[in-house]
Amino acid sequence: MTAQEILKQAESYFKLDLEYLSLEYNGMPIKIRMNKNHGRNHGRNDDNMMHNLSLVSERGNGGSNQDSYFENEISSVTYIQKQVWGISDWEDAENAIIEFLSDIDFAN
């Protein structure tokens, strides 16, 4: 899927208050976790063989409630694991998704 197609589908999911969107970007699997009021459990929500973006509706406060970014290099792909706090509306989510896709492009 192209970035525009991903944004269109993500907007629909976000506005329907759905939580998980799994698709492909440039032939690589990605998962976007949204509309959640708590941080992710890295072991449960992340798959090291796909790019993961977690959009949390709450504002971060404290050590574990902060934006995070990790890279996992597996064979010739660098998978991005990212969490962004304080997503209050579609505009925040859209900006975070655009940045996430840019991170994927830059790392690969």
Buried (B, 14 or more C-beta within 10 A) or exposed (E): BEBEEBBEBBBEBBEEEEEEBEEEBEEBBBBBBBBBEEBBEBEEBBEEEBBBBBBBBBEBEEEEBEEBEEEBEEEEBBBBBBBBBBBEEBEBBBEBBEEBBEBBEEEB
